Amino acid sequence: MTDIIFLLILVAFIGVRLYATFGKNSETKSIRIVLKPVNKIEEPLMDNVVQMAAKQKNAKKTDEQSENAADFNKEMFLKGACKVFEIVLQAFSSGDLSSVKDLVSKKVFEAFNNTLAVRKENNITSEVDFICFDKSEVKDVKFLKNSIKVVVEFVSEQVNLLRNAEGVVIEGDENFVQKITDVWTFERTLNAKNNNWVLVSTKKTA
């Protein structure tokens, strides 16, 4: 019985204290607690989320580029590029591009083919005597979103001839060694089934 009386007194005391704290008086208005809907996302918070996601994406992209840069070995690449240069040069000179179809892009293959078609139509044949490389150098490496592009400058010594249907030299000199500068661009697609290097551009410089 004593315990019950004590509990009633305690409850009454707590009630008086709560009223004194949260009740009305002449100087203080009644306090209302308004709960905002919990399923609404404030715009500033959303902006922060978007910015954070963008930073994470850029960081991931930078990490991937760093990995690609670490995997790229200039010395090994140049050895392969020089070999491809000789193979493509020989194939183009012989007029048979079947052996290099997988080494060049569709655009480059069509350009080579068109040149050979014109020569065939005019009964012109070519002869190329590749002597040596004076220099081969990687001029630029670009790590793009889905690929890597490498620009290589080849300086080589060659003897180039064009002959007509009778076998007469109509361009070039059998006794003259030319020093020719070629700039080729190779590309490799990342995360693809076939990620081999492909020749995508060729040009000669003076």
Buried (B, 14 or more C-beta within 10 A) or exposed (E): EEEEEEEEEEEEEEEEEEEEEEEEEEEEEEEEEEEEEEEEEEEEEEEEEEEEEEEEEEEEEEEBBEEBEEEBEEEEBBEEBBEBBEEBBBBBBBBEBEEBEEBBBEEBBEBBBEEBEEBEEEEBBBBBEBEEBEEBEBEEBEBEEEBBBBBBBBBBBBBBBBBEEEEEEEEBEEEEEEEBBBBBBBBBBEEEEEEEBBBBBBEEEE
